[in-house]
Amino acid sequence: MTTRPDSGGPATPGPALAAQVIALVDDDRNILTTVSIALQAEGFATRVYYDGAAALPALLDNPPDLVVCDIKMPRMDGFDLLNRLREKSDLPVIFLTSKDDEADEATGLAMGADDYIAKPFSQRLLIARIRAILRRGELARRAAARPADEAGEPLPDLIRRGRLAMDPARHQVEWTGQPVSLTVTEFLILEALAQRPGVVRSRSSLMDAAYQDDVFVDDRTIDSHIKRLRRKFRLVDPHFSAIETLYGAGYSFADP
């Protein structure tokens, strides 16, 4: 095992060409070692960092494809690291949280994490979550880069619902003409709601829309994503209230 703290280059990459790079940030060296081995066995390259302070400049200067980050770390914890990253980057981030710290899960998602996994965790689950986020991101990038469908099939129609405008082909969202930056997961949840305005979508149906790879998430994950969506729209419009909650049933979108 030759994984080492990163100083700019990947440690023991898998396939030399086209290997996706996963950065691991954790002060637990056992986790860094075991997860690195598992990821490399799946064809990923890995970089490891022992705290957020060491990781931040490298993640900004030489971004990986995705970051898996612990929350409780010395010098700079996961929350601080994510906050600093989100000032300059939409790099996908999965948080590792202590199982009994539900508040950490909600806080991390509200700050812009793409997903969370509770410790102790299954490496198989972690790899499935990583693949799901990377796959959705790649589909969004391909759609955004495609000026027209070469096969002659029309691009997905723009979605206009009141003050909301969504362009699924380019992964763009506007509210009252102002752009709103969403992660892929947030976009998919909002799209599912906006496609049928006024219809209440259950949490399970929103999970199916946002996590299309048979990856298990619980209700708190969807609730946290909804809170993040509302927060981002309220940065543009403090009176935003188009995402409605029907307690015990789910969520709906309504904007006159």
C-alpha atoms as an extended CHARMM CRD file, in Angstrom:
* protein
*
       256  EXT
         1         1  MET       CA              0.0000000000        0.0000000000        0.0000000000  PROA      1               0.0000000000
         2         2  THR       CA              1.6380000000        3.2080000000       -1.1590000000  PROA      2               0.0000000000
         3         3  THR       CA             -1.0680000000        5.8020000000       -0.6660000000  PROA      3               0.0000000000
         4         4  ARG       CA              0.4460000000        8.9320000000        0.8410000000  PROA      4               0.0000000000
         5         5  PRO       CA             -0.5610000000       12.4850000000        1.7400000000  PROA      5               0.0000000000
         6         6  ASP       CA             -0.8900000000       14.3890000000       -1.4990000000  PROA      6               0.0000000000
         7         7  SER       CA              1.4740000000       17.1460000000       -2.5200000000  PROA      7               0.0000000000
         8         8  GLY       CA             -0.1150000000       17.7920000000       -5.8910000000  PROA      8               0.0000000000
         9         9  GLY       CA             -0.2480000000       14.4020000000       -7.6550000000  PROA      9               0.0000000000
        10        10  PRO       CA             -2.3580000000       11.2850000000       -7.2170000000  PROA      10              0.0000000000
        11        11  ALA       CA             -1.1460000000        8.4440000000       -5.0450000000  PROA      11              0.0000000000
        12        12  THR       CA             -0.9460000000        5.0250000000       -6.6740000000  PROA      12              0.0000000000
        13        13  PRO       CA             -3.5680000000        5.6430000000       -9.3800000000  PROA      13              0.0000000000
        14        14  GLY       CA             -5.5290000000        2.8590000000      -10.9660000000  PROA      14              0.0000000000
        15        15  PRO       CA             -5.6510000000        2.9490000000      -14.7610000000  PROA      15              0.0000000000
        16        16  ALA       CA             -3.2370000000        5.6280000000      -15.9710000000  PROA      16              0.0000000000
        17        17  LEU       CA             -5.6870000000        7.0170000000      -18.5070000000  PROA      17              0.0000000000
        18        18  ALA       CA             -9.0800000000        8.4620000000      -17.6480000000  PROA      18              0.0000000000
        19        19  ALA       CA             -8.9560000000        7.3910000000      -13.9970000000  PROA      19              0.0000000000
        20        20  GLN       CA            -11.3050000000        9.5530000000      -11.9730000000  PROA      20              0.0000000000
        21        21  VAL       CA             -9.6510000000       11.0760000000       -8.9260000000  PROA      21              0.0000000000
        22        22  ILE       CA            -11.2050000000       10.8730000000       -5.4700000000  PROA      22              0.0000000000
        23        23  ALA       CA             -9.7680000000       13.0160000000       -2.6730000000  PROA      23              0.0000000000
        24        24  LEU       CA            -10.1080000000       11.6080000000        0.8480000000  PROA      24              0.0000000000
        25        25  VAL       CA             -9.8940000000       14.0000000000        3.7980000000  PROA      25              0.0000000000
        26        26  ASP       CA             -9.8720000000       12.3910000000        7.2430000000  PROA      26              0.0000000000
        27        27  ASP       CA             -7.6650000000       12.4000000000       10.3210000000  PROA      27              0.0000000000
        28        28  ASP       CA             -8.2500000000        8.6510000000       10.7450000000  PROA      28              0.0000000000
        29        29  ARG       CA             -5.3740000000        6.9910000000        8.8950000000  PROA      29              0.0000000000
        30        30  ASN       CA             -7.0480000000        3.5900000000        9.0000000000  PROA      30              0.0000000000
        31        31  ILE       CA            -10.0370000000        4.9450000000        7.0870000000  PROA      31              0.0000000000
        32        32  LEU       CA             -7.7560000000        6.6530000000        4.5730000000  PROA      32              0.0000000000
        33        33  THR       CA             -5.8610000000        3.4240000000        3.9710000000  PROA      33              0.0000000000
        34        34  THR       CA             -8.8210000000        1.0510000000        3.6870000000  PROA      34              0.0000000000
        35        35  VAL       CA            -10.9550000000        3.3710000000        1.5640000000  PROA      35              0.0000000000
        36        36  SER       CA             -8.0060000000        4.1660000000       -0.7280000000  PROA      36              0.0000000000
        37        37  ILE       CA             -7.4200000000        0.4630000000       -1.3230000000  PROA      37              0.0000000000
        38        38  ALA       CA            -11.1070000000       -0.1230000000       -2.0600000000  PROA      38              0.0000000000
        39        39  LEU       CA            -11.3230000000        2.8160000000       -4.4730000000  PROA      39              0.0000000000
        40        40  GLN       CA             -8.1240000000        1.9030000000       -6.2900000000  PROA      40              0.0000000000
        41        41  ALA       CA             -9.4540000000       -1.6360000000       -6.7240000000  PROA      41              0.0000000000
        42        42  GLU       CA            -12.4520000000       -0.0580000000       -8.4950000000  PROA      42              0.0000000000
        43        43  GLY       CA            -10.2110000000        1.8630000000      -10.9080000000  PROA      43              0.0000000000
        44        44  PHE       CA            -10.1380000000        5.2460000000       -9.1860000000  PROA      44              0.0000000000
        45        45  ALA       CA             -7.0520000000        7.2660000000       -8.3700000000  PROA      45              0.0000000000
        46        46  THR       CA             -6.8640000000        8.6220000000       -4.8300000000  PROA      46              0.0000000000
        47        47  ARG       CA             -5.3350000000       11.5250000000       -2.9700000000  PROA      47              0.0000000000
        48        48  VAL       CA             -5.3350000000       11.6250000000        0.8150000000  PROA      48              0.0000000000
        49        49  TYR       CA             -5.1710000000       14.5030000000        3.2850000000  PROA      49              0.0000000000
        50        50  TYR       CA             -5.1410000000       14.3730000000        7.0780000000  PROA      50              0.0000000000
        51        51  ASP       CA             -7.1290000000       17.5820000000        7.6820000000  PROA      51              0.0000000000
        52        52  GLY       CA             -8.9220000000       20.3620000000        5.8740000000  PROA      52              0.0000000000
        53        53  ALA       CA             -6.0630000000       22.8520000000        6.1290000000  PROA      53              0.0000000000
        54        54  ALA       CA             -3.7810000000       20.5380000000        4.1630000000  PROA      54              0.0000000000
        55        55  ALA       CA             -6.5030000000       19.6710000000        1.6690000000  PROA      55              0.0000000000
        56        56  LEU       CA             -7.9140000000       23.1040000000        0.7990000000  PROA      56              0.0000000000
        57        57  PRO       CA             -5.1300000000       24.5880000000       -1.3600000000  PROA      57              0.0000000000
        58        58  ALA       CA             -4.6040000000       21.3110000000       -3.2370000000  PROA      58              0.0000000000
        59        59  LEU       CA             -8.3380000000       20.8590000000       -3.9030000000  PROA      59              0.0000000000
        60        60  LEU       CA             -8.5790000000       24.3650000000       -5.3510000000  PROA      60              0.0000000000
        61        61  ASP       CA             -5.3260000000       24.2960000000       -7.3240000000  PROA      61              0.0000000000
        62        62  ASN       CA             -5.6990000000       20.7730000000       -8.7020000000  PROA      62              0.0000000000
        63        63  PRO       CA             -9.3420000000       19.7170000000       -8.2910000000  PROA      63              0.0000000000
        64        64  PRO       CA            -10.1910000000       16.0000000000       -8.1150000000  PROA      64              0.0000000000
        65        65  ASP       CA            -13.4570000000       14.6410000000       -9.4680000000  PROA      65              0.0000000000
        66        66  LEU       CA            -15.0070000000       14.2590000000       -6.0130000000  PROA      66              0.0000000000
        67        67  VAL       CA            -14.1280000000       14.7260000000       -2.3290000000  PROA      67              0.0000000000
        68        68  VAL       CA            -14.9900000000       12.3810000000        0.5470000000  PROA      68              0.0000000000
        69        69  CYS       CA            -14.5560000000       14.3610000000        3.7300000000  PROA      69              0.0000000000
        70        70  ASP       CA            -14.8190000000       13.7280000000        7.4590000000  PROA      70              0.0000000000
        71        71  ILE       CA            -16.4230000000       16.4750000000        9.5600000000  PROA      71              0.0000000000
        72        72  LYS       CA            -14.5160000000       16.3510000000       12.8410000000  PROA      72              0.0000000000
        73        73  MET       CA            -10.8420000000       17.0330000000       12.0920000000  PROA      73              0.0000000000
        74        74  PRO       CA             -8.0650000000       19.1580000000       13.6470000000  PROA      74              0.0000000000
        75        75  ARG       CA             -6.9750000000       22.5700000000       12.3090000000  PROA      75              0.0000000000
        76        76  MET       CA             -9.8310000000       22.8780000000        9.7740000000  PROA      76              0.0000000000
        77        77  ASP       CA            -12.9010000000       20.6860000000       10.1320000000  PROA      77              0.0000000000
        78        78  GLY       CA            -15.1290000000       19.4820000000        7.3150000000  PROA      78              0.0000000000
        79        79  PHE       CA            -17.6360000000       22.3170000000        7.6670000000  PROA      79              0.0000000000
        80        80  ASP       CA            -14.9340000000       24.9650000000        7.3380000000  PROA      80              0.0000000000
        81        81  LEU       CA            -13.3900000000       23.1410000000        4.4030000000  PROA      81              0.0000000000
        82        82  LEU       CA            -16.7100000000       22.8870000000        2.5740000000  PROA      82              0.0000000000
        83        83  ASN       CA            -17.5040000000       26.5330000000        3.2460000000  PROA      83              0.0000000000
        84        84  ARG       CA            -14.1640000000       27.6170000000        1.7750000000  PROA      84              0.0000000000
        85        85  LEU       CA            -14.5750000000       25.3030000000       -1.2150000000  PROA      85              0.0000000000
        86        86  ARG       CA            -18.0600000000       26.5950000000       -1.9960000000  PROA      86              0.0000000000
        87        87  GLU       CA            -16.7070000000       30.1400000000       -2.2640000000  PROA      87              0.0000000000
        88        88  LYS       CA            -14.8670000000       29.1030000000       -5.4350000000  PROA      88              0.0000000000
        89        89  SER       CA            -15.9470000000       25.6340000000       -6.5100000000  PROA      89              0.0000000000
        90        90  ASP       CA            -18.9220000000       23.3190000000       -7.0830000000  PROA      90              0.0000000000
        91        91  LEU       CA            -16.7010000000       20.2800000000       -6.5480000000  PROA      91              0.0000000000
        92        92  PRO       CA            -18.8920000000       17.3310000000       -5.4160000000  PROA      92              0.0000000000
        93        93  VAL       CA            -18.4490000000       16.5590000000       -1.7140000000  PROA      93              0.0000000000
        94        94  ILE       CA            -19.6480000000       13.5650000000        0.3030000000  PROA      94              0.0000000000
        95        95  PHE       CA            -19.4990000000       14.0170000000        4.0700000000  PROA      95              0.0000000000
        96        96  LEU       CA            -18.6740000000       11.2170000000        6.4790000000  PROA      96              0.0000000000
        97        97  THR       CA            -20.5290000000       11.8180000000        9.7380000000  PROA      97              0.0000000000
        98        98  SER       CA            -20.7970000000       10.1520000000       13.1200000000  PROA      98              0.0000000000
        99        99  LYS       CA            -23.9420000000        8.0550000000       13.2030000000  PROA      99              0.0000000000
       100       100  ASP       CA            -25.3530000000        9.8200000000       16.2640000000  PROA      100             0.0000000000
       101       101  ASP       CA            -24.7800000000       13.3540000000       14.9200000000  PROA      101             0.0000000000
       102       102  GLU       CA            -27.9620000000       13.9620000000       12.9240000000  PROA      102             0.0000000000
       103       103  ALA       CA            -27.4730000000       17.7080000000       13.2330000000  PROA      103             0.0000000000
       104       104  ASP       CA            -24.1690000000       17.3530000000       11.3670000000  PROA      104             0.0000000000
       105       105  GLU       CA            -25.9440000000       15.6670000000        8.4750000000  PROA      105             0.0000000000
       106       106  ALA       CA            -28.4770000000       18.4570000000        8.0920000000  PROA      106             0.0000000000
       107       107  THR       CA            -25.8590000000       21.1750000000        8.5280000000  PROA      107             0.0000000000
       108       108  GLY       CA            -23.5330000000       19.6310000000        5.9610000000  PROA      108             0.0000000000
       109       109  LEU       CA            -26.2390000000       19.2950000000        3.3250000000  PROA      109             0.0000000000
       110       110  ALA       CA            -27.4750000000       22.8170000000        4.0040000000  PROA      110             0.0000000000
       111       111  MET       CA            -23.9540000000       24.1240000000        3.4440000000  PROA      111             0.0000000000
       112       112  GLY       CA            -23.6860000000       22.4830000000        0.0330000000  PROA      112             0.0000000000
       113       113  ALA       CA            -22.5120000000       18.8960000000        0.5130000000  PROA      113             0.0000000000
       114       114  ASP       CA            -23.8510000000       16.5720000000       -2.1740000000  PROA      114             0.0000000000
       115       115  ASP       CA            -24.4370000000       13.6210000000        0.1250000000  PROA      115             0.0000000000
       116       116  TYR       CA            -23.5480000000       12.1770000000        3.5150000000  PROA      116             0.0000000000
       117       117  ILE       CA            -22.7530000000        8.7420000000        4.8550000000  PROA      117             0.0000000000
       118       118  ALA       CA            -22.8380000000        7.8440000000        8.5320000000  PROA      118             0.0000000000
       119       119  LYS       CA            -19.9220000000        6.1160000000       10.2490000000  PROA      119             0.0000000000
       120       120  PRO       CA            -19.3900000000        3.2260000000       10.5340000000  PROA      120             0.0000000000
       121       121  PHE       CA            -20.1130000000        2.8180000000        6.8460000000  PROA      121             0.0000000000
       122       122  SER       CA            -20.0810000000        0.1730000000        4.1480000000  PROA      122             0.0000000000
       123       123  GLN       CA            -17.3530000000        0.6570000000        1.5390000000  PROA      123             0.0000000000
       124       124  ARG       CA            -19.7250000000       -0.8000000000       -1.0300000000  PROA      124             0.0000000000
       125       125  LEU       CA            -22.2990000000        1.8840000000       -0.1970000000  PROA      125             0.0000000000
       126       126  LEU       CA            -19.6760000000        4.6310000000       -0.3520000000  PROA      126             0.0000000000
       127       127  ILE       CA            -18.4900000000        3.4970000000       -3.7860000000  PROA      127             0.0000000000
       128       128  ALA       CA            -22.0970000000        3.3010000000       -5.0390000000  PROA      128             0.0000000000
       129       129  ARG       CA            -22.7630000000        6.8610000000       -3.8490000000  PROA      129             0.0000000000
       130       130  ILE       CA            -19.5390000000        8.0940000000       -5.4650000000  PROA      130             0.0000000000
       131       131  ARG       CA            -20.4270000000        6.4820000000       -8.7880000000  PROA      131             0.0000000000
       132       132  ALA       CA            -23.9820000000        7.8550000000       -8.6830000000  PROA      132             0.0000000000
       133       133  ILE       CA            -22.8320000000       11.4480000000       -8.1310000000  PROA      133             0.0000000000
       134       134  LEU       CA            -20.0790000000       11.2370000000      -10.7430000000  PROA      134             0.0000000000
       135       135  ARG       CA            -22.4630000000        9.6960000000      -13.2860000000  PROA      135             0.0000000000
       136       136  ARG       CA            -25.0960000000       12.3930000000      -12.8130000000  PROA      136             0.0000000000
       137       137  GLY       CA            -22.4640000000       15.0970000000      -13.0690000000  PROA      137             0.0000000000
       138       138  GLU       CA            -21.0800000000       13.6570000000      -16.2960000000  PROA      138             0.0000000000
       139       139  LEU       CA            -24.5480000000       13.4550000000      -17.8650000000  PROA      139             0.0000000000
       140       140  ALA       CA            -25.1740000000       17.0940000000      -16.9640000000  PROA      140             0.0000000000
       141       141  ARG       CA            -21.8380000000       18.1970000000      -18.4600000000  PROA      141             0.0000000000
       142       142  ARG       CA            -22.4620000000       16.2920000000      -21.6930000000  PROA      142             0.0000000000
       143       143  ALA       CA            -25.9040000000       17.8190000000      -22.0480000000  PROA      143             0.0000000000
       144       144  ALA       CA            -24.5730000000       21.3170000000      -21.3910000000  PROA      144             0.0000000000
       145       145  ALA       CA            -21.8390000000       20.9100000000      -24.0190000000  PROA      145             0.0000000000
       146       146  ARG       CA            -24.1860000000       19.5900000000      -26.7130000000  PROA      146             0.0000000000
       147       147  PRO       CA            -25.5420000000       22.3810000000      -28.9660000000  PROA      147             0.0000000000
       148       148  ALA       CA            -28.0520000000       20.0700000000      -30.6360000000  PROA      148             0.0000000000
       149       149  ASP       CA            -28.8730000000       16.4050000000      -30.7120000000  PROA      149             0.0000000000
       150       150  GLU       CA            -26.9130000000       14.9370000000      -33.6070000000  PROA      150             0.0000000000
       151       151  ALA       CA            -29.3220000000       12.0080000000      -33.8650000000  PROA      151             0.0000000000
       152       152  GLY       CA            -32.1690000000       14.3990000000      -34.6080000000  PROA      152             0.0000000000
       153       153  GLU       CA            -33.9430000000       13.9100000000      -31.2910000000  PROA      153             0.0000000000
       154       154  PRO       CA            -35.0390000000       17.1700000000      -29.6390000000  PROA      154             0.0000000000
       155       155  LEU       CA            -33.2510000000       18.4070000000      -26.5650000000  PROA      155             0.0000000000
       156       156  PRO       CA            -35.3100000000       18.4000000000      -23.3490000000  PROA      156             0.0000000000
       157       157  ASP       CA            -37.7880000000       21.2680000000      -23.3340000000  PROA      157             0.0000000000
       158       158  LEU       CA            -37.2840000000       24.2730000000      -21.1250000000  PROA      158             0.0000000000
       159       159  ILE       CA            -39.4130000000       24.1090000000      -17.9880000000  PROA      159             0.0000000000
       160       160  ARG       CA            -41.2140000000       27.3600000000      -17.1580000000  PROA      160             0.0000000000
       161       161  ARG       CA            -43.3590000000       27.5300000000      -14.0690000000  PROA      161             0.0000000000
       162       162  GLY       CA            -44.2730000000       31.0500000000      -13.0210000000  PROA      162             0.0000000000
       163       163  ARG       CA            -41.0160000000       32.7930000000      -12.1230000000  PROA      163             0.0000000000
       164       164  LEU       CA            -38.9960000000       29.5770000000      -12.4950000000  PROA      164             0.0000000000
       165       165  ALA       CA            -37.0950000000       28.6910000000      -15.6790000000  PROA      165             0.0000000000
       166       166  MET       CA            -35.1290000000       25.4360000000      -15.9500000000  PROA      166             0.0000000000
       167       167  ASP       CA            -32.9680000000       24.2460000000      -18.8400000000  PROA      167             0.0000000000
       168       168  PRO       CA            -32.3530000000       20.5040000000      -18.2930000000  PROA      168             0.0000000000
       169       169  ALA       CA            -29.9870000000       20.2650000000      -21.2740000000  PROA      169             0.0000000000
       170       170  ARG       CA            -27.6410000000       22.8590000000      -19.8140000000  PROA      170             0.0000000000
       171       171  HSD       CA            -28.3360000000       22.3320000000      -16.1250000000  PROA      171             0.0000000000
       172       172  GLN       CA            -29.3170000000       25.9830000000      -15.6950000000  PROA      172             0.0000000000
       173       173  VAL       CA            -31.9300000000       27.4780000000      -13.3730000000  PROA      173             0.0000000000
       174       174  GLU       CA            -33.2750000000       31.0120000000      -13.1230000000  PROA      174             0.0000000000
       175       175  TRP       CA            -35.7150000000       32.6010000000      -10.7310000000  PROA      175             0.0000000000
       176       176  THR       CA            -37.1950000000       35.9360000000      -11.8240000000  PROA      176             0.0000000000
       177       177  GLY       CA            -34.4490000000       36.0480000000      -14.4380000000  PROA      177             0.0000000000
       178       178  GLN       CA            -31.6260000000       35.6120000000      -11.9490000000  PROA      178             0.0000000000
       179       179  PRO       CA            -29.4070000000       32.4970000000      -12.0130000000  PROA      179             0.0000000000
       180       180  VAL       CA            -29.5360000000       30.0060000000       -9.1440000000  PROA      180             0.0000000000
       181       181  SER       CA            -26.6180000000       27.5850000000       -8.8210000000  PROA      181             0.0000000000
       182       182  LEU       CA            -27.7300000000       24.0370000000       -7.9510000000  PROA      182             0.0000000000
       183       183  THR       CA            -25.9430000000       20.7550000000       -7.5400000000  PROA      183             0.0000000000
       184       184  VAL       CA            -27.0220000000       17.8850000000       -9.7860000000  PROA      184             0.0000000000
       185       185  THR       CA            -29.0480000000       16.3000000000       -6.9740000000  PROA      185             0.0000000000
       186       186  GLU       CA            -30.8080000000       19.5760000000       -6.1620000000  PROA      186             0.0000000000
       187       187  PHE       CA            -31.5760000000       20.1260000000       -9.8480000000  PROA      187             0.0000000000
       188       188  LEU       CA            -33.1420000000       16.6690000000      -10.2220000000  PROA      188             0.0000000000
       189       189  ILE       CA            -35.3400000000       17.1490000000       -7.1500000000  PROA      189             0.0000000000
       190       190  LEU       CA            -36.5190000000       20.5650000000       -8.3110000000  PROA      190             0.0000000000
       191       191  GLU       CA            -37.1410000000       19.2440000000      -11.8220000000  PROA      191             0.0000000000
       192       192  ALA       CA            -39.2830000000       16.4150000000      -10.4430000000  PROA      192             0.0000000000
       193       193  LEU       CA            -41.3700000000       18.9210000000       -8.4880000000  PROA      193             0.0000000000
       194       194  ALA       CA            -41.6700000000       21.4710000000      -11.3070000000  PROA      194             0.0000000000
       195       195  GLN       CA            -42.7240000000       18.9190000000      -13.9160000000  PROA      195             0.0000000000
       196       196  ARG       CA            -46.0710000000       18.4980000000      -12.1360000000  PROA      196             0.0000000000
       197       197  PRO       CA            -46.8730000000       21.7500000000      -10.3130000000  PROA      197             0.0000000000
       198       198  GLY       CA            -49.3490000000       21.4240000000       -7.4890000000  PROA      198             0.0000000000
       199       199  VAL       CA            -48.9100000000       17.6540000000       -7.2610000000  PROA      199             0.0000000000
       200       200  VAL       CA            -47.5160000000       16.4140000000       -3.9680000000  PROA      200             0.0000000000
       201       201  ARG       CA            -44.4450000000       14.2420000000       -4.4980000000  PROA      201             0.0000000000
       202       202  SER       CA            -43.5950000000       11.8080000000       -1.7350000000  PROA      202             0.0000000000
       203       203  ARG       CA            -40.0760000000       11.6170000000       -0.3710000000  PROA      203             0.0000000000
       204       204  SER       CA            -39.6520000000        8.1830000000       -1.9060000000  PROA      204             0.0000000000
       205       205  SER       CA            -40.5810000000        9.4490000000       -5.3800000000  PROA      205             0.0000000000
       206       206  LEU       CA            -38.1150000000       12.3260000000       -5.0110000000  PROA      206             0.0000000000
       207       207  MET       CA            -35.4650000000        9.8130000000       -3.9430000000  PROA      207             0.0000000000
       208       208  ASP       CA            -36.1420000000        7.8620000000       -7.1370000000  PROA      208             0.0000000000
       209       209  ALA       CA            -35.7630000000       11.0390000000       -9.2050000000  PROA      209             0.0000000000
       210       210  ALA       CA            -32.5280000000       12.1490000000       -7.5610000000  PROA      210             0.0000000000
       211       211  TYR       CA            -30.8750000000        8.7780000000       -6.8520000000  PROA      211             0.0000000000
       212       212  GLN       CA            -31.4150000000        6.6300000000       -9.9150000000  PROA      212             0.0000000000
       213       213  ASP       CA            -28.8240000000        3.9610000000       -9.1590000000  PROA      213             0.0000000000
       214       214  ASP       CA            -30.5640000000        1.8950000000       -6.4580000000  PROA      214             0.0000000000
       215       215  VAL       CA            -28.6880000000        3.8310000000       -3.8040000000  PROA      215             0.0000000000
       216       216  PHE       CA            -30.4620000000        3.9100000000       -0.4620000000  PROA      216             0.0000000000
       217       217  VAL       CA            -31.0150000000        7.2770000000        1.2070000000  PROA      217             0.0000000000
       218       218  ASP       CA            -33.3390000000        8.0790000000        4.0700000000  PROA      218             0.0000000000
       219       219  ASP       CA            -36.0100000000       10.7470000000        4.4560000000  PROA      219             0.0000000000
       220       220  ARG       CA            -33.6590000000       13.1790000000        6.1990000000  PROA      220             0.0000000000
       221       221  THR       CA            -31.5340000000       13.4050000000        3.0690000000  PROA      221             0.0000000000
       222       222  ILE       CA            -34.4410000000       14.6170000000        0.9150000000  PROA      222             0.0000000000
       223       223  ASP       CA            -35.5660000000       17.0150000000        3.6580000000  PROA      223             0.0000000000
       224       224  SER       CA            -32.0780000000       18.4850000000        3.8330000000  PROA      224             0.0000000000
       225       225  HSD       CA            -31.8980000000       18.9110000000        0.0590000000  PROA      225             0.0000000000
       226       226  ILE       CA            -35.2480000000       20.7350000000        0.1390000000  PROA      226             0.0000000000
       227       227  LYS       CA            -33.9110000000       23.0730000000        2.8300000000  PROA      227             0.0000000000
       228       228  ARG       CA            -30.8580000000       23.7810000000        0.6770000000  PROA      228             0.0000000000
       229       229  LEU       CA            -33.0470000000       24.5140000000       -2.3470000000  PROA      229             0.0000000000
       230       230  ARG       CA            -35.1710000000       26.9670000000       -0.4030000000  PROA      230             0.0000000000
       231       231  ARG       CA            -32.1000000000       28.6280000000        1.0430000000  PROA      231             0.0000000000
       232       232  LYS       CA            -30.5070000000       29.1140000000       -2.3850000000  PROA      232             0.0000000000
       233       233  PHE       CA            -33.6680000000       30.5640000000       -3.9030000000  PROA      233             0.0000000000
       234       234  ARG       CA            -34.1100000000       32.9100000000       -0.9400000000  PROA      234             0.0000000000
       235       235  LEU       CA            -30.6870000000       34.3610000000       -1.6540000000  PROA      235             0.0000000000
       236       236  VAL       CA            -32.2600000000       35.5760000000       -4.9200000000  PROA      236             0.0000000000
       237       237  ASP       CA            -35.7590000000       36.2050000000       -3.5450000000  PROA      237             0.0000000000
       238       238  PRO       CA            -36.1490000000       36.4630000000        0.2590000000  PROA      238             0.0000000000
       239       239  HSD       CA            -39.8870000000       35.7980000000       -0.1290000000  PROA      239             0.0000000000
       240       240  PHE       CA            -39.4780000000       32.5570000000       -2.0950000000  PROA      240             0.0000000000
       241       241  SER       CA            -42.1760000000       30.0650000000       -1.0550000000  PROA      241             0.0000000000
       242       242  ALA       CA            -42.8380000000       28.0290000000       -4.1930000000  PROA      242             0.0000000000
       243       243  ILE       CA            -41.6960000000       24.7220000000       -2.6540000000  PROA      243             0.0000000000
       244       244  GLU       CA            -44.4650000000       23.7460000000       -0.2740000000  PROA      244             0.0000000000
       245       245  THR       CA            -44.5190000000       21.0680000000        2.4210000000  PROA      245             0.0000000000
       246       246  LEU       CA            -47.5020000000       18.8270000000        3.0570000000  PROA      246             0.0000000000
       247       247  TYR       CA            -46.5740000000       17.2850000000        6.3710000000  PROA      247             0.0000000000
       248       248  GLY       CA            -46.6950000000       13.5180000000        6.3420000000  PROA      248             0.0000000000
       249       249  ALA       CA            -47.0570000000       13.3900000000        2.5520000000  PROA      249             0.0000000000
       250       250  GLY       CA            -44.1830000000       15.1930000000        0.8370000000  PROA      250             0.0000000000
       251       251  TYR       CA            -43.5110000000       18.3390000000       -1.1990000000  PROA      251             0.0000000000
       252       252  SER       CA            -44.9980000000       20.2140000000       -4.1220000000  PROA      252             0.0000000000
       253       253  PHE       CA            -44.1180000000       23.1630000000       -6.3420000000  PROA      253             0.0000000000
       254       254  ALA       CA            -46.5560000000       26.0180000000       -6.8950000000  PROA      254             0.0000000000
       255       255  ASP       CA            -45.8390000000       29.4890000000       -8.2700000000  PROA      255             0.0000000000
       256       256  PRO       CA            -48.7290000000       31.5240000000       -9.7230000000  PROA      256             0.0000000000
